[in-house]
Amino acid sequence: MNAKLSPGRSHDPKAREHADFNPGNLDAFWMPFTANRHFKAKPRLLARAEGMHYWTADGRQIIDGVAGLWCVNAGHGRREIAAAVAEQLTTMEYAPTFQMGHPIAFELANRLAELAPPGLDRVFFTNSGSESVDTALKIAIAYQRARGMSGKTRLIGREKGYHGVGFGGVSVGGMVNNRKAFSSVMLPGVDHLPHTLDLEHNAFSRGLPHWGAHLADALERLIALHDAATIAAVIVEPISGSAGVILPPLGYLKRLREICDKNDILLIFDEVITGFGRTGKPFAAQTFEVTPDLMTTAKGLTNGAIPMGAVFAHRKVHDAFMQGPEHLVELFHGYTYSAHPAACAAALATLDIYAREDLLTRAASIAPLWENAVHAQKGLPHVIDVRNFGLIGAVELEPRPGRPGTRAFEVFLECFERGVMVRQTGDIIALSPPLIIEPAHITQIFEVLGEVIRATA
Ligand SMILES: Cc1ncc(COP(=O)(O)O)c(C=O)c1O
């Protein structure tokens, strides 16, 4: 690696220690959601992180425009989290939560219940967003059975939805590349709402698009087709991230809520990316004033430091299970690492930081500046839409004829060369920076992105 050619090179001694990393060692790690051969021919190796930045193995400073993978909401290198985890690991590295408990698991559940939308004050711990989704789907189906509605087993997801990579999440998800290899083994009884991305009506909307609330009415049609008596739950992301930032039209989520209520169907919000401050309130449910029955979270829960997820259940859902003989297990579900002590310690330290620095509402105050910066990309070559909400942004590029995704992939690669980390999905560049972002960082990210888009044919 020729570090001298790299702009943004820092003089960080720790980062330089890694400069002799041998790329021949890259073979064994089969990387997730990665073009492995392309990557290994020219790796992008991250070695250190602090605040808004990563440093590459060859010592270049990279500004983080995506909070890692939408998870490092309080910024990198938070010593408080590291210290809390270290202390917990030396006090008690592991304890089971099957028929046992440990105090900080309860403390964390109580803290989360205080942050949650009204009524969602029962918390089931997992280790990832995918596990949170599969947990929520199972709770929804088991809930219907627990209250004597065992015919209600169908699940309704949405086109372009992303709900992780478990079989449940892929089945209700709607991203074709994630599904096609597994099409014959999807969960049965799943149907999908239409997605809400419509460039014809909504291109370059600022914030939520005004057109499209009626798209929620498609749920009425699915109910007419399948019968409400067969449907357990509807699951949607309040804002889809992975499919390239798809926003709910104004009034759309409220309409979904009304239709679910009318038909006695649970509504699940997948808040794995929108949770923990991304939209300007702790959860998008609060920002959009629509309360689901179940809410899946992960990522920002521990600032990405230790894997952890949490499913928030409405008390009415939880209480439906609390019947029958008291010595019996009510829900046959859980993970060895549910409420892992180190993850609980990381989450508590993260919540302390969020509270101390008002980070869960910071996105709301910086959103106008962010919105202007995102929308300044309008008019650049090949830009066919820009979208934003809270501290989320997306720039959609026109696909090259016959080669979809290549233009945005090149933009992603070149931004990295120029010291800015963005995320690419299809021909969309998505942005979701740490919530500690300052105006100067916003300027830097969009200056580089704009230059790169201009330079990309
Ligand atoms: C909305 C949503 N749900 C679920 C997941 C899966 O989370 P994980 O990768 O932690 O399993 C993601 C990940 O990006 C997500 O965006």
The ligand as an ORCA input file, in Angstrom:
! r2SCAN-3c Opt
* xyz 0 1
  C     -34.066     -2.426      9.696
  C     -33.060     -3.493      9.981
  N     -33.444     -4.625     10.556
  C     -32.580     -5.611     10.852
  C     -31.247     -5.478     10.554
  C     -30.312     -6.595     10.857
  O     -29.461     -6.279     11.875
  P     -28.146     -7.174     12.125
  O     -27.242     -6.950     10.965
  O     -27.639     -6.646     13.443
  O     -28.600     -8.594     12.236
  C     -30.797     -4.301      9.949
  C     -29.376     -4.126      9.618
  O     -28.973     -3.219      8.949
  C     -31.732     -3.299      9.629
  O     -31.344     -2.163      8.999
*
